[in-house]
Amino acid sequence: MIADILAVLSGLLVVIGALFALVGAIGVLRLPDLYTRMHAASKAGTIGSGIILLALAVEAMQVGVITRALAGIVFLLLTAPVSAHLLARAAVTAGLRPWPGTTLDEVTRRQASRITD
C-alpha cells in the first residue's frame, strides 16, 4: 500500500518536474532576448530538475540515493543563479542591449547617470 502511494507520488513529481522543464524550454524558444531567455532557463529548468531529483529520492527510498539527490538539488540551487548572473553580466559588459519592450533597465539607467555626472 505504501509502495503504491510512493510510486504514484514519484510519478506525479516526475510529471510536474517535466512540465517545469518544458515551460523553461518553451521560454528559451519564445522569449525575445538573452536576458528573458536566461531567466526562463535558470528558473524553470532548475525547479524542474530539482523536482525530478526529488522524485528519484522518493522512489528509491535509500539513504545513499536520497543523500545524492538532495546534494544535487542543493548544487542546482547554488549554481544556476550564479551562472545566470555571470552570463547576464558578460552580456551587459559586451554591450548587448535588452529587448526594446523592456520597461525597466537599471543597467542602462546607471550607465547614463555615470556619463552625465
Secondary structure, 3 states (H helix, E strand, C coil): CHHHHHHHHHHHHHHHHHHHHHHHHHHHHHCCCHHHHHHHHHHHHHHHHHHHHHHHHHHHCCHHHHHHHHHHHHHHHHHHHHHHHHHHHHHHHCCCCCCCCCCCCHHHHHHHHHHHC
